[in-house]
Amino acid sequence: MNAEAGRPDAPLAKTHRQLAQVWIDFESALMTVPLVSRLHAGKWRIEDYRALLRNLRQQVIEGSRWIARASSSLTPTHEDLRSMFLSHAQEEHRDFRMLEDCYVAVGGAREEIQNAPKNVGSEALSAFMYHAASKPDPVGLLGAMFIIEGLGNRIAGPWSELIQKQLDLPDEAVSFFKYHAVNDSHHLDEFDEAMEMAVTSEEVGADIVRHAKIVARLYRLQLEEIDNV
């Protein structure tokens, strides 16, 4: 990081502070979601886990698609960001298959999870992602990545442990969460690099923070609307 970016009042430092607050608010709000609060209270049933997997798959399968869309909307001004986005999309485009395998491992039918429609929260999240990704130079979507990769890095691990303990499941039944608990730390390192390249002004930083706030709310909506199609 250059000396200017390290100054407390520099746009990058300010953006990181604001994103940290967005995350704190998001994590706190997640605890009010019925599905999540039951998990932390030790009251989950196998049906709760199947519902989570079934509803997450539809969002996960879209993830690499909107990242690829965003990369195609980046102009040569952001050539390095475009390469990073494309690499990220390639890494994640088969992640949904892990969700399917987990679903089968806990007694669900693969055809059932494959054919499940998006819930109303997932529809809203997906629509916003594609809308934002289609704009010229959608650098603000780094805020979306901050939230989604943060879920993998900071929440997937603890959730996998709670789910395994309550439902007495083998590792293969929570493999999606365990994988992301480890792998998304690498993605957050890439996120830091992307932020150094992208945050050239307070305006850019504010746009990233705004996208993070929107995606945090829509992701929570997705969990609030489990099986509401």
C-alpha positions, 0 to 999 in steps of 0.5 A: 500500500502506498503512503498516501493510501495509508493516511487515516483520511485517505479515500481507501482508509475511509472506505475500509472503515465504512465497510467495517461498519457495514459488516458489523451492522450486517452480522448483527442483523443476521441474528434477527433472521428466524432461520439464523437465530434458531441455528444459534439457539441450537434448535435446528432440524434437518429440514432447516438445513435442507431449506437453506441449501435449497434456497442458497443454490439459486443465488450461488449459481448466479454468482459467477455469471454476474461477476463475468457480466461485471468484467465485460462491463469494465473498460480498459481503464480497469484492465487489471480489475477485469482480469481479477473478476474473470479469474474469480468467476472461473474459480466459482462457476461450479460451486453450486455443485457442492451445494447439491452434493450436500443436499443429497448427503442429508437425504434430499433429491438432487432433482429437487434442489436443481429445480427449486425456484429462487425465493423472492429475496433471491430474485431481488438480490439477483436482479440488483446484481445484474443491474449493477454489473451491466453499468459501465465500469461497475467498480461499486460491485466490490462492495457486493464482493466484500459482503459475499466473500465475507460470509464465506470467510467469517460465517461459513466456518462457524455455521458448518460447526453449528450445523454438524454438531446439532444435526450430527452430520459428516464432513461431506454434508457441510463441504460447501461451508467448510470449503468457503471458510478456507478458500474465501480468505484468499478471495478477501486478499484479492479484494484488498488488492482490488480496493487499492487499484479501484479506490482513487477517490472518495466518490468511488469509495462511497459507491463501493460502500453503498453497494455493500449496504444494498447487498447486505440487506438483500442477502438478509432478505434472501434468508428471511424469505426461505421457500417463499417463492 
